[in-house]
Amino acid sequence: MNESAIRRKGGANLRETVMHGVFFLCALASILAVALICIFLFANGIPAIKEIGLLDFLTGTTWKPGNDIYGILPMIVGSIYITAGAIIIGVPIGLLTAIFMAFYCPKRIYGILKPCTELLAGIPSIVYGFFGMVVIVPTVLEVAKLFGSKISSGSTILSASILLGIMILPTIIGVSEAALRAVPSSYYEGAVAMGARHERAVFSVMLPAAKSGVLAGIVLGVGRAIGETMAVIMVAGNQPRLTGDFLKGIRTMTANIVMEMGYASGLHREALIATGVVLFVFILLINLAFSVLKRRKDT
């Protein structure tokens, strides 16, 4: 090996070493960001939970900062209701749209539909909120009155669920379609060769093979729904109360934080940060449940 070849090899090794270092630093930065967020939340939230009392904080039904009463159960239930409603509305539509785009959609229509679904992901939350106020809220009010309801406002759990169901569509569609297209075509060809029709091959072979990616899309959509703030504030009614009626307003944990953090101080501010801790734990539990479910299906 001549001297120039040795130099080229040494330069290539140096560049590879430098890039490894850059990638490693980027990974450390991501880990550090998550660690700092966790430290901030728990360092500021745990003392408030201790002072208020864990059970009083999590199971209390009254939120009155002026009287130092901090119970976030109505907000927890509100977040669960609205997220569940968004899942019921958004997941079937998003999954069926992804199946259509992956296996049924003509190329001409796909060229229009794909950019449209991607555009949904880029629309700001405040714009979704305006759409909900102008379109969804009045529609829910009118339809409810047609069925005999006496509600005076369309800012309800149902309105927020419909809006969030629309907002999580691009996430579910994008990830699910990518997962479906990643399944080897030999799976489909084998199913058809054994006599399965197109629909049976898609729903009985291709979809189960892409379960991991589809579940990932659903989990990301749930994370988007449970963490959404501005759009929910504009259509959910923002009433901190326990109710099982989907035609009544309610307040979520994120909305509670945003609405009161601007003027909160002392224990009130710490209680809002503690609400963020609860929300953070919710998302961690969702991701943990997904990881456990994925491992069971892989074994």
Steps between C-alpha positions, in 0.01 A plus 500: 500500500653832392521814712202680336272202561606492864419871531157455344420214734616701800286797392197276456553349846533849650175619336322186620626556855392865494152410373464232766581766758245741350227235501587406858477865612162536329372192682632636830327834433167323451544301820608813688193692381266226627693479829482877557126504432447216747716670764316832461154342515562273795711749698224762478196274502572242769520756787154630407358147493648436844354821641154446349498123556521243223146367545351847543679618188412204277150424628382845603203625301537871577751742349494833683844662510362797695414262788815287455289203386667309220321188377572399143270199460259695274792594274633143495157364408457775242831413334407131493153567356622728223795275412276192493254682277780605266621139481150369423461754220854532366647150514245318275497785246877535500567126475248444221639801313853357530377162367326674211812700412728197522291240314201656322572860404555576128823687427326818387292522817800403713694795359231730642408312818853453630592873503163580656557263793852638545362854495271413791809441714633848425189696592554690830293399800345845526364466145343167595353678800343770283358230272353327802342822629352602166395159361500217754359680805193649321440171318504299824262753657251483212510120472457462876194727491353294217514197729328687783799608705470827694868594500578869454851462360671267256831521689487144628701184544359377170618811314852467641507127419400562139762772461778291656391203290567714192832626639645153560410377150826601325712326764303175486471504120867576437647242740245231418543538124879478534463185712262340248731577206796357693340152505666284230284458191565125517250485790225632277604289203506186712152568638359560152675188369319299768164626377440805722320797350658844500305618805578185698869519413513864613307466825607148601864502393640847429331684787598248771858501367512879546352498851812637665515808278125555516507489879789747498289739292207463739721566803645812336147615425395443860801700617398784269142489626576491872757778470299738281419833663400800289241328283343331804477828690298650214238224470480299824317748723776513766281413797684310776228255595431128505245393243422200287294699251680548168277801430646700789817702524805383688861603565813298425830499687682685224230766477508547876875564493490747211200697626640563849880490474522864387384638836573209737751529783608306806315175565260572211790507253653186650163322479484581128850359452391194698214465251768489231670220695176298494466562126861395447440177695188434289703518179773280648241238594354508148845446346579226753174321420582519130849357560361210705231430240756507220732257682216255562403501133860459388556193719 
